């Protein structure tokens, strides 16, 4: 009840500043379907018009299929395309994932579908290692239904071991790192440890999980790096697809939304790749993403007479 009242009070003020063609909020850490529902309900009471004004809504009133999975799936689709461009794939790879929320859960699910073995997830207290692969069904039961800690997961899974601290202190060897927890979780020292552990790919599901020192280490050691601004765009992409469905007063199938998401993430990677190559920057996909975004904005400003 307190969360509901907070959301309603917040939206009473926020509704003056947002709209379906202005700014469209979505959920993030601690803001899921429940909170979006309360926010949306209050906006609708106050403004009457509601199409596309908030994304991440529950399915019963304008939400989109694949929205909870979008960031995690999108991260894996982006990383899959990056691997493919470098003659590789997820098949047979050992993957470490940080976090255990929506992004981590669905990155785990999709990477496993593509043939990888995901050996870790984490929360704010510690992490679980299971060399046989994290059990997606048990993880979602523990985190989504019970809202419990990973200690419960480890207690119920005989092959899993729980450790306190950051998953980036883990010392075993693996191939791919998918940080999906929070900002600045990988620093320079942790990045150097990834190099010695044989990591060849770092792709970001969280917002800016690698600090500047870490990114420097990736570049110096030839690690394929998928920056958050590109690799975790799947959530925003499906938010845009949700807005499209709201405007059309239609609901697309799971397969249609998933297919559109995969196409979007593939195009995002290929745009960054092509831009980096055009400017002689090789496999610097961070620079490619930055330059491509800058060019889009600059060209639009020039064309619209804003500079």
C-alpha positions as CSV (number, residue, x, y, z in Angstrom):
1,X,0.0,0.0,0.0
2,X,2.9,2.4,0.8
3,X,4.5,1.6,-2.6
4,X,1.2,2.3,-4.3
5,X,0.7,5.6,-2.5
6,X,4.3,6.7,-3.3
7,X,3.8,5.9,-7.0
8,X,0.5,7.7,-7.2
9,X,2.0,10.8,-5.5
10,X,5.0,10.7,-7.7
11,X,2.9,10.5,-10.9
12,X,0.7,13.3,-9.8
13,X,3.6,15.6,-10.3
14,X,5.4,13.7,-13.1
15,X,2.4,13.6,-15.4
16,X,2.9,17.3,-16.1
17,X,6.2,16.5,-17.8
18,X,5.7,13.3,-19.7
19,X,3.6,12.1,-22.6
20,X,3.5,9.5,-25.4
21,X,5.3,11.9,-27.8
22,X,7.5,13.6,-25.2
23,X,9.2,11.4,-22.5
24,X,8.2,7.8,-21.9
25,X,9.4,6.3,-18.6
26,X,10.1,2.6,-18.1
27,X,11.2,0.4,-15.1
28,X,14.6,-0.3,-13.8
29,X,16.2,-1.5,-10.6
30,X,13.4,-1.9,-8.0
31,X,10.7,-0.7,-10.5
32,X,8.9,-3.6,-12.1
33,X,5.4,-4.4,-13.4
34,X,3.7,-3.6,-10.1
35,X,5.1,-0.1,-9.8
36,X,4.6,0.6,-13.5
37,X,1.0,-0.5,-13.0
38,X,0.5,2.0,-10.1
39,X,2.1,4.8,-12.1
40,X,0.1,4.1,-15.2
41,X,-3.1,3.9,-13.3
42,X,-2.6,7.3,-11.7
43,X,-1.6,8.9,-15.1
44,X,-4.8,7.4,-16.7
45,X,-7.0,8.9,-13.9
46,X,-5.4,12.3,-14.3
47,X,-5.0,12.6,-18.0
48,X,-7.5,10.1,-19.5
49,X,-5.3,9.6,-22.6
50,X,-2.8,6.8,-21.9
51,X,-1.5,5.1,-25.1
52,X,2.2,4.4,-24.9
53,X,3.0,6.8,-22.0
54,X,4.7,4.2,-19.8
55,X,6.4,1.0,-20.9
56,X,7.0,-2.3,-19.1
57,X,3.2,-2.5,-18.3
58,X,1.7,-5.8,-17.4
59,X,0.2,-7.7,-20.3
60,X,-3.4,-7.2,-19.2
61,X,-3.4,-3.4,-20.1
62,X,-1.0,-2.7,-22.9
63,X,2.2,-4.5,-22.0
64,X,4.3,-6.3,-24.6
65,X,5.3,-9.9,-24.7
66,X,9.2,-10.3,-24.3
67,X,9.5,-7.1,-22.3
68,X,10.7,-8.7,-19.1
69,X,13.2,-10.8,-21.2
70,X,14.2,-8.0,-23.5
71,X,17.4,-6.7,-22.1
72,X,18.8,-10.1,-21.3
73,X,17.8,-11.6,-24.7
74,X,19.0,-8.5,-26.5
75,X,22.4,-8.7,-24.7
76,X,22.9,-12.2,-25.9
77,X,21.7,-11.4,-29.5
78,X,24.2,-8.5,-29.6
79,X,27.0,-10.7,-28.2
80,X,26.1,-13.5,-30.6
81,X,26.5,-11.1,-33.6
82,X,29.8,-9.8,-32.2
83,X,31.1,-13.4,-31.9
84,X,29.9,-14.3,-35.3
85,X,31.7,-11.3,-36.8
86,X,34.9,-12.7,-35.3
87,X,34.4,-16.3,-36.5
88,X,33.0,-17.6,-33.2
89,X,29.8,-18.4,-31.3
90,X,28.4,-19.2,-27.8
91,X,28.5,-22.9,-28.5
92,X,30.8,-24.6,-25.9
93,X,31.7,-21.4,-24.2
94,X,31.9,-21.0,-20.4
95,X,30.1,-17.8,-19.3
96,X,30.2,-15.8,-16.0
97,X,27.1,-13.6,-15.4
98,X,26.8,-11.1,-12.6
99,X,23.4,-10.1,-11.1
100,X,20.3,-12.3,-10.7
101,X,17.5,-10.0,-11.7
102,X,15.6,-10.0,-15.0
103,X,18.6,-9.1,-17.2
104,X,20.9,-11.8,-15.7
105,X,18.1,-14.4,-15.7
106,X,17.2,-14.1,-19.3
107,X,20.7,-13.6,-20.5
108,X,21.4,-17.0,-18.8
109,X,18.4,-18.6,-20.5
110,X,19.3,-17.4,-24.0
111,X,23.0,-18.1,-23.7
112,X,22.2,-21.6,-22.5
113,X,19.9,-22.1,-25.5
114,X,22.8,-21.1,-27.8
115,X,25.0,-23.8,-26.3
116,X,26.9,-21.9,-23.6
117,X,27.4,-23.1,-20.0
118,X,26.6,-20.2,-17.6
119,X,28.5,-21.0,-14.4
120,X,27.6,-18.0,-12.2
121,X,25.0,-15.5,-11.0
122,X,25.3,-13.1,-8.1
123,X,23.5,-10.7,-5.8
124,X,24.5,-7.9,-3.5
125,X,26.0,-10.3,-0.9
126,X,27.8,-12.9,-2.9
127,X,27.7,-15.3,-5.9
128,X,27.1,-18.9,-6.9
129,X,29.4,-21.0,-9.0
130,X,28.1,-24.2,-10.6
131,X,30.4,-25.7,-13.2
132,X,27.5,-27.8,-14.5
133,X,25.5,-24.7,-15.4
134,X,23.1,-22.5,-13.4
135,X,19.5,-23.9,-13.3
136,X,17.3,-21.3,-14.8
137,X,14.0,-22.6,-13.4
138,X,15.4,-22.9,-9.9
139,X,17.0,-19.4,-10.1
140,X,13.7,-17.8,-11.2
141,X,11.8,-19.6,-8.5
142,X,14.2,-18.4,-5.8
143,X,14.5,-14.8,-7.1
144,X,11.1,-14.1,-8.6
145,X,8.6,-16.2,-6.6
146,X,10.3,-16.4,-3.3
147,X,12.3,-13.1,-3.6
148,X,15.0,-14.9,-1.6
149,X,18.8,-14.7,-1.6
150,X,21.2,-16.9,-3.6
151,X,22.1,-18.8,-0.4
152,X,18.7,-20.6,-0.9
153,X,19.7,-21.5,-4.5
154,X,23.0,-23.0,-3.3
155,X,21.3,-24.8,-0.5
156,X,19.0,-26.6,-2.9
157,X,21.4,-27.3,-5.7
158,X,24.0,-29.9,-4.8
159,X,26.5,-28.9,-7.5
160,X,26.4,-25.2,-6.6
161,X,28.7,-23.4,-4.2
162,X,28.0,-20.0,-2.7
163,X,30.8,-17.4,-2.0
164,X,30.5,-14.0,-0.3
165,X,31.8,-11.0,-2.2
166,X,32.0,-10.0,-5.9
167,X,31.8,-12.6,-8.6
168,X,34.7,-10.8,-10.3
169,X,36.9,-12.1,-7.6
170,X,36.3,-15.7,-8.9
171,X,39.6,-17.2,-10.1
172,X,38.6,-20.0,-12.4
173,X,38.9,-19.8,-16.2
174,X,36.1,-19.0,-18.5
175,X,35.5,-17.4,-22.0
176,X,32.8,-14.7,-21.8
177,X,31.8,-12.2,-19.1
178,X,28.3,-10.7,-19.1
179,X,28.1,-8.1,-16.3
180,X,24.4,-7.6,-15.6
181,X,24.3,-6.2,-12.1
182,X,25.2,-2.5,-11.6
183,X,27.5,0.4,-12.5
184,X,31.2,0.2,-12.0
185,X,31.2,-3.4,-10.8
186,X,34.4,-4.2,-12.8
187,X,37.4,-2.0,-12.1
188,X,40.9,-2.1,-13.6
189,X,42.2,-4.8,-11.3
190,X,39.2,-7.1,-11.9
191,X,39.6,-6.5,-15.7
192,X,43.3,-7.6,-15.5
193,X,42.1,-10.8,-13.6
194,X,39.7,-11.5,-16.5
195,X,42.6,-11.4,-18.9
196,X,44.6,-13.9,-16.9
197,X,41.5,-16.1,-16.7
198,X,41.2,-16.4,-20.5
199,X,38.2,-14.1,-21.0
200,X,37.9,-13.1,-24.7
201,X,34.6,-11.3,-24.6
202,X,33.0,-8.7,-22.2
203,X,29.5,-7.6,-23.1
204,X,27.5,-5.4,-20.8
205,X,23.9,-6.0,-19.7
206,X,24.0,-3.5,-16.8
207,X,24.4,0.3,-17.3
208,X,28.2,1.1,-17.4
209,X,29.4,-1.9,-15.3
210,X,33.0,-1.4,-16.4
211,X,34.9,1.7,-15.2
212,X,37.3,3.6,-17.4
213,X,40.3,1.6,-16.1
214,X,38.6,-1.7,-17.0
215,X,37.8,-0.5,-20.5
216,X,41.4,0.5,-21.0
217,X,42.5,-3.0,-20.0
218,X,40.0,-4.6,-22.5
219,X,41.4,-2.5,-25.3
220,X,45.0,-3.2,-24.5
221,X,44.5,-6.9,-24.4
222,X,42.3,-7.3,-27.4
223,X,39.1,-8.3,-25.6
224,X,36.0,-8.0,-27.7
225,X,34.0,-5.4,-25.8
226,X,30.2,-4.7,-26.2
227,X,29.5,-1.4,-24.4
228,X,26.3,-1.0,-22.5
229,X,25.0,1.8,-24.7
230,X,24.7,-0.7,-27.5
231,X,24.7,-4.2,-25.9
232,X,21.9,-3.6,-23.4
233,X,19.6,-1.6,-25.7
234,X,17.2,-4.6,-25.9
235,X,15.0,-3.2,-23.1
236,X,14.6,0.2,-24.8
237,X,14.0,-1.5,-28.1
238,X,11.1,-3.6,-26.8
239,X,9.8,-0.5,-25.0
240,X,9.6,1.2,-28.4
241,X,7.9,-1.9,-29.8
242,X,5.4,-1.8,-26.9
243,X,4.7,1.9,-27.8
244,X,4.1,0.9,-31.4
245,X,1.6,-1.8,-30.4
246,X,-0.2,0.7,-28.1
247,X,-0.4,3.2,-30.9
248,X,-1.8,0.5,-33.3
249,X,-4.1,-0.9,-30.6
250,X,-2.6,-4.3,-31.4
251,X,-0.7,-7.0,-29.6
252,X,2.0,-8.9,-31.4
253,X,2.9,-12.5,-30.8
254,X,5.9,-13.5,-28.7
255,X,7.7,-14.7,-31.9
256,X,7.1,-11.5,-33.7
257,X,8.4,-9.3,-30.9
258,X,11.4,-11.6,-30.4
259,X,12.2,-11.5,-34.1
260,X,12.1,-7.8,-34.2
261,X,14.3,-7.6,-31.1
262,X,16.9,-9.8,-32.7
263,X,16.9,-7.7,-35.9
264,X,17.3,-4.5,-33.9
265,X,20.3,-5.9,-31.8
266,X,21.9,-7.3,-35.0
267,X,21.6,-3.9,-36.7
268,X,23.0,-2.1,-33.6
269,X,26.1,-4.2,-33.6
270,X,26.6,-4.0,-37.4
271,X,26.3,-0.2,-37.3
272,X,29.0,0.0,-34.6
273,X,31.2,-2.4,-36.5
274,X,30.8,-0.7,-39.8
275,X,31.4,2.8,-38.3
276,X,34.5,1.6,-36.5
277,X,35.9,0.1,-39.7
278,X,35.0,3.2,-41.7
279,X,37.1,5.4,-39.4
280,X,40.0,2.9,-39.3
281,X,39.4,1.8,-35.7
282,X,39.3,-1.9,-36.2
283,X,37.3,-3.8,-33.6
284,X,36.8,-0.8,-31.3
285,X,33.0,-1.2,-31.1
286,X,32.8,1.3,-28.3
287,X,34.1,4.0,-30.6
288,X,31.9,2.7,-33.4
289,X,28.8,3.1,-31.2
290,X,29.8,6.5,-30.0
291,X,30.6,7.9,-33.5
292,X,27.5,6.4,-35.1
293,X,25.3,7.9,-32.4
294,X,27.0,11.3,-32.7
295,X,26.6,11.3,-36.4
296,X,22.9,10.5,-36.2
297,X,22.3,13.4,-33.8
298,X,24.6,15.9,-35.6
299,X,23.1,15.1,-39.0
300,X,19.5,15.5,-37.6
301,X,20.4,18.8,-36.0
302,X,21.9,20.1,-39.3
303,X,19.0,18.9,-41.4
304,X,16.5,20.5,-39.0
305,X,18.3,23.8,-38.9
306,X,19.3,23.6,-35.2
307,X,23.0,24.5,-35.7
